[in-house]
Structures are given as structure tokens and as C-alpha cells.
Amino acid sequence: MKEYSKLQEIKQSKKKYAEFITNDNLRRFLAEKVKEYCGDIPLNVIDICAGSGQLCQYLNIKNLKAVEIQKDSCQTLKENFPNAEIYNQSFFTYQDTNDNDVVVCNYPFSLKFKELTQDDKDNIKKLFQYKKSGICDDIFILKSLLNAKRYAFIICAAGISFRNDSKILRQKIGNNLAELINCTDCFSDTKINVLLMIIDLQKTNNTYKTSLYDGSKNCILSQDIKEVNTEMYYCLNKI
């Protein structure tokens, strides 16, 4: 798969939208999780912050929709997925459709509401009236769910599991949380830990699976089952 030849140029020109390169193990791991929940069948997939299409590399795709704000990214994406339906725009102005079997995304972490265009702000306020400030992790996740028939596989900032400003997000997800995986060593250009959150819109029981994944070794180090607590998600962080 072609990755960014222009990555550094993009990082310097618009750092808040820069794409961090997920390692090959994480891409394969995500694909295995999609297969675990959805079966090994061709799927209608949407990537809401697609970049060059990394997360979709190993998915069994029937049709791919890809939303990506960076023009350079869209050009690389088109080379990787010539038949994809590509939307070169902000996800916050994208017209949601819930005809997708699977939503995947690795959204830009810590993008601030005040940094958005007025169009983005207006569209967010129409859908999520509570949102007036702060970072937009919650909006990326909640708006992504408007595009899912059932499942979403979202790489997200670890802070969404415990930050007070993410409490509304946790409340809205509720018992739809199916799995929360703490992922280490999964990017080539940053050492931050991320979470892989799996959401099942048809799930009603109040337990979820949590595990610790080592992206350098491509293995699960430990796992557990916990009850959903919207005050703070429990997520394994050590063996």
C-alpha cells in the first residue's frame, strides 16, 4: 500500500490534520477484529478520516466510502483504492448515511472546536447541541455512529476513557461499548498509546471486553471483562 510521499509537507502545512502512519500489525489486527464481529464477507465500509486508506488495507471490502479533508491524501487514497467513493471534505460537513456495514477511523486527536471553520461549528451544533467548546474527539466518534448499520471500529485517544469532558460521550455510547483495547507501539512516528474502541449499536448487555495489545509483537498480552461504567472506562494497561 502506498503511504504518504508528502507526509512531512502535510504535517508542516496543516499539523492538526496530519496522518500518523499505523504500523502493519495494527492494520491486520483491526481487520481480524472486523472479521470476528462481521464475518469473512465483503462489506460496505466507510472510513470517516481516511488519510491514504491505511486502516482499510486488509479489510474485505465490497464498497468503500472515504471522507478525507486533505487533497494530497485523497490523491494517494485514489491510487490505493481506485474504486473508492471519495469525499474531499471535512467529516463535520459530510451528509451522514447509515447504509454502511462497518465504520472505521483514526481521527485527528485533540482537534479543538475553536479551531474549526464556522461551517463545521454550525453543522456540529445542529447534531450535538451540547457541544460549544473543547476538543472534538467526542464528535468524531458520535457522528461516525450515524453512518453505521451496527459496527464501528475506532482508533481513539486514551483520554476519552477517563476525561471529564468525555463523560457525555461515554453516556451516549452506554451499553453499546463492545470492546476497548489498549494498543501500544502501533505507530511509526509516535509512541503514544491509543485505544481501539469497538461499538455494537445492537448490543444491550452492560459488559465489555478489554485487553492490552502490543503492536510491535502483534499479540494480546492480557484481557478481561468489565461492566460499563460511564464515569470512567476501565482499560487494561499492564500485564
N, C-alpha and C positions, 0 to 999 in steps of 0.2 A: 504494500500500500504506500502511495506517495504521501509524505508528510511535508510540512512547510519548508520550502526552499527560501521563503520570505519571512520566516518566523521572527527573526530578530528585528527586521524592518517594521513588522506589525507591532511587536512589543514596544518599540520606541515611539511609534506614532500614536498608538491607542492602547496604552498598557492595560486599561481596565477591561478590554475585550481580548487580550492576548490568550492564545491557546497553549495550555501546558500539555506536553506530549505524554499520554498514558502509555505505560510500558505494555509490551505484547502480552505478558501474563495476565494483566488486568483485563485486557480486551477479551482474551479467551475465557477468563473466569466469568465475566459478565455474560458472555454468550452461553456458557454452561448453565448459569442461573436462569437465563431466559428459557433455555430448553427444559430445565427442571420444572418450571412453572407452566410453560405453554406447550410443551411437546416439541418434537423434532419435525415441525411442519413449516412450510413457507408462511411468513407473517407480514401483515401490513404494519410497517414500523414508521414512527416519526421521531426524529432527533431534533429537539427544540433549540439546541445551541450546538449546531453540528460541527463547526470547525471544518476540518478536512475529512470528516467522516470516520475518525478512528474507532469510535465505540461500535460502529456498525460492521466492522471488518469481518467478524466471524459469525454474524447473525445469519439465520436462514431467512432471507428477505424475499417476499413476493413483490411488494411495492414499498418504496422509500420516499417519505416526505422529509425534507431537511430545511430547517429555518436557521439562517446564519446572517449576522449583521455585517460581517466583513466581506467586501467584494473579492479580495485576494483569496480568502478562504473558500469562497464559492467556486472560484476557478479551479482550485485543487480538488475540491469536492466533486465537481463535474467530471474531472479526469478519473477519479476513483470509482464513481458511480454514475456512468453516462446516462442511465435511465431514470435517475432520481428526479423527483419533483422538487425543485429548489426555490426557496423563497428568500431573496436577499433583502432582509428587513429585520427590524427589531422584533423579538418574540412578543413584546408587550403590545405591538400593533397587529400581530398575526390574528386572523379570524379563526377561532377555535372550531375544530370538528372532532367529534368523539367516535370516528369510524376507524380508529387505529387499534390493532390488536395489542401493540406494545409501544410505550413511550420510553425513550432512553434520553439521558442528557448528562452532561458535565458542564453546568452553568458557570459563569464567572463569579467567583466568590467575592463577597463583601462589596459588591456594587451598590453605591449609595443612592437612595431615592432622589436626593437633591442634585445628583449628577445627571439625571435623566432629562431627555427633551420634554417639552410641555406636552407633546402628543402622547408620549409614553406615560407621563403622570396622569393625564386625563383618562386614558384607557384603563389604567390600573384602578383609579378611583371609581370608575363605573362598575368594575367587577368586585373590588375589595374596598369597601368604603372606609374600613378602619385604617387603611394604610395612608399615612401622612408624612412619615419620615423614617429614618433608619436605613438599614441595609435591605436588599431586595431578595435575599435567599428564599424567604417565605413565599414571595410572589412567583418566582420561577417555579417552585415546587407545586404550589396550589393551582397555578394556571396550566401547568403541564397536565394535571389530572383532568382538566376539562377536555383534553384531547385523547383520553384513554377509554376504551371499552371496559377494561378491567385492570390491566397491569401497568405499573410504571417502575422503571429501574433507574434510580437517580443517584449519581455521584454528588455528594454534597459536603459542605463544610461541617466539621465536627461540632462546631458551636451550636448548630440547630438542635442538638440533643439536650442542651442544658441552659442556653442563654434565656434570660427572662423575656427578651424581645422576640423570641421564637415560640413563646408559650401558646399564642393563638394558632400558630401553625400546627403544633402538636395536638391541640384540642380539635382542630378541624380534621386532621388525619384520624385521630381516635383509634378505634379497633381495626382500621384498615391497614395499620402497620403490620406487615407480614414478617419482615426480616430486617435486621440492622447489623451491618458488617463493618467492623473497624479495619480499614485497609492501610497497611504500611508499605513503604518503599515501592510505590506504584507509578511514580513519575520520573522522567529522565532529567528534569530541570528544577525540581524542588523536592525537599524531604518531608513536606507536610503530610500528616495522616489525613485521610478522608474517610467518609462513610459511604457505603453503598446501601441506600435505602430501597427496599422493595415494598411497594404498596399494592394491595389487592383490594379493589373497590367493592368486591363481593364478600370479603371476609367480615365476620361479625364477632368471633370469639376474642377474648381480651388477653391472649398471649401472643408473643412473637419470638422468633429465633434471633439470637445474637451470637456473633462469632468474631474471632480475630484472624485476619488473613495477612499472610506475608507475601507481598508482591514480588520480592526478589527470589523467593523459593517456590512460588505458586502453590502454597499449601495453607490449609486451615490449621492454626495452632491450638485453638481451643474453641468450645462452643457451649451454649447454654440456652435455656428457655426462660423467659421472664414475662411478668404481667405488664401490660401497658400502663404507664404512669405519665400523664401529660405534664406533671410538674418537672420531670426530668427523665429522659430515656436512659435506661441502663445499657451500657455498651462495653463489652469486654475490651480491656486494654493491656492485659498481660496474661501469661500462661498460668 
